Amino acid sequence: MATVEKMPMLAEGYQKLSEELKRLKAERPLIVDAIEEARAHGDLSENAEYHAAKERQGQVEATINDIEDKLSRAQIIDPKELSGDKVVFGATVTLLDEDDKPVTYQIVGQTEADASKGRISYNSPIGRALIGRKVDEEVEVSVPAGDRYYLVSKVEFI
């Protein structure tokens, strides 16, 4: 039997997914109403409103199933309960790049990643390279722009 892979995420990410699920479930009856209204217009073969509503229904149902799957496999991790000197999921890591310019990232789940806010997925090239590293270790990351080198200067759990 296959094992169900846990999906690590922060409580904040779990909350956002739950809210999105609630919003999508609330949209279901509106889509059904739109389908019924479009059906009332007659011939379905050339009814753009009907086809658009059916397509939206399919998208919403697929997204609901995806979110429910993620929530059922969620393993909520609170970084404040973690400690140590190694980079792990939830850690906030300050790196020095090749020019000794500091860059800070928090290692988060795939659904929570937002590079513009300094939140990178544990599955990203940088995230994978950082997991398990300690302060003062050098890290080589292969990204599309080429190889980058960083020095881990600080690991925090905030």
N, C-alpha and C positions, 0 to 999 in steps of 0.2 A: 504494500500500500504506500502511496506517495505521502510524504510529510508536507504539512502546510508551512510554507516559509513565512516567518513572522516579518512584519514590516515596521521597523523602528520609526517612531515619530515623536515630536515634542507634543505636550498637551495642547499648545496653541495650534499646531497643525491639525490635531484630532478635532479640535473645536471648529476650525474653519471647514473641514470636510463635513462635519455633522450639520453645520449651518447650510452648506451648499446642498446636501442631501434633502434637508427640510424644504428648501426653496424649490428644488426640482420636483419633489413630491406634491407641493402646492400647485405647481404648474400643470400637473397631469390633467385635472378636470378642465382647465382652460383649453388644453389641446383637444380633448374629447369634444368640447363644445364647438371648437373651430371646425373639427372634422364633420360633425353633425350639420353645422350651418352650411359648409361647402357641399355636403351631400345633397342638401335640399335644393341646390342650384341646378340639379339635373345631371346630365351626361358627365360621368367621371373621367372619361378618357381624355378630355381636353379641359379639365377643370384644374387650373394652376393652384388655386387656393387649397383644394383637396390634397393635391400632391405635396404641396409645401407643408401642410399640417401633418400629413402622414410621415413625411421625412423628419420633421421636428419631433414627432412622437418617437420615432426610432432612435434619434439622437439622445433624447431625454432618457429613454429606457436604458440605453446602453451606458450612459453616464451614471445613472442610478445604480445599475448592477456593478459597475466598476468601483464606485465609491463604497457601496455596501461591502464589496469584497475587501477593499483596503481597510475599512473600519473593523471588519471581523478578524483581520490578521494583525491589527495594530498592536504594537508593543510600545506603550507610552513610557518615555524616558524623561526624567526631570534632571537637568544638568546640575541643579543645586545639591542633589543627593549624591553626586559623583565626586571623586577626588582622585588624586594621584598625579604622576608627572608624565603620563602617556596621553597621546591624542586618542580620544575615543569619541563615539557618537555623542553629540550634544556639547562637546568641548568648544570653547572659543580660543582660537589659535592666532597668535601674532607672529607673523613671519617677516624676515628681512629679505628683500629681494637683492639682486646682484649689485644694486646701487645703494644698499643699506637703507632703503626706503621701507618703512613698516607697512604691512598689509595685514588686515585682520579678517578672519573668516570664522563663522560658526558652522560646525559639521551638523547637518540636519538631514531629514528624510527627503526622498525624491519629490514628494508633493509640496514640500515647504521651501525648496530651493529658490533663491532669488539672488543672483550674483550682484545685482545693483545694490542690494541691502547687505552684502557681505555674508550671505547664507548660501553655502554650497552643499550639494548632495554628497553623502558618503560614497556614492557610486561614481561621482565625477572623477576625472583624471587627478585633479588636485586632492580631492577627498580621499581617494584610494591611496595616494602617495603619502598622505599625512597620517592615516590611521596607524597607531602603534608606535609612532615616533615620539622622541623625548626632546626636552629643551636642549639646545645647542647641537642638535643633529642637523645635518644637511639633507635636503630633499631635492631630488631631481624629478621634474614633472615634464612629461611629453605632452604638449598641446599642439593643436593645428599650426600655431605660429612658430613652433620649434620647441627645443628643450629649454626649460627654465630651471633655475637653481634658487633655492630658498634656504634660509637658516631659521629653524624654529627658535624664536626668542622667548615666547611665553605661552603657557597652557593654562587656561582658566575655566572654571565651571560656574558660570553665572546665569 
